[in-house]
Amino acid sequence: MLPISSLPSRRFPNQINPSSSSSCFPLTQEGRGTRRRVQNNNKNSVRMGISSNSSSNWQWQRSLGQLFNREGAASLLSVAASEPRLALPHLSVPDIRWVDWPALRRLGFRGVVFDKDNTLTAPYSLSLWPPLDPSFRLCRSAFPAGSIAVFSNSAGLKQFDPDGEEAKALEKSIGGIHVIRHEVKKPAGTAEDIERYFGCPASLLVMVGDRIFTDVVYGNKHGFLTILTEPLCLSEEPFIVNQVRKLERLLVNSWHQKGFEPPKHALLAEAKQCIKAPSS
């Protein structure tokens, strides 16, 4: 697989370049509309059944949780010390528009598990990032009903979403796609909740996320095919999270240069067969 640094980065139609603006969204009519929806997220939450106070609380708690993800910190130390390959994704893409979903289905994969924040939505948003909609619909058409789910360290996680209110709101927003409820942050915990929902082993599933030491390590540890995406929006993340991302990239590129490779996956012979340029 190509080192992350050699992959195309942020120079695509509608691709966000967070370093060029404090806004998460391109200054198009579509982008302005999306930005307004995120700025009015508390109002949207009230309409979905989440009070404004509750919305403020879960946003603050989740930000704090991102700053102090003990599981992620322990993962970084453990992987760096003994198992660098667990941090190496099978595929790296700018965003999900670059994934060939029908090709993955033809290879024998039975389902797709998405992270939420910065993979499908902007941070704290309950709506799919609009430019991803065609690819998300293609994924839904490639995989049967019930074969796509969200597994997040925010929505559906008991620590930050104890009553499942955010998970329900997200499910409603993204067309009924199931949000798996769970009690342990990625990368810790088992894959039992996911395997129970899909009715198959994790080796037949695809894990898609934007964080190396959470999504990718968790996925590789349990046998998923792992796909790493670029974050959709960096400006809404805490400063320390951005710095951790830089450290993750430096470590992963260093391991690639030293000849480390991701764990072998029985269903994937060549990564390029599942990557395609998005239609303009």
Disulfide bonds with the S-S distance in Angstrom:
Cys24-Cys233 1.71
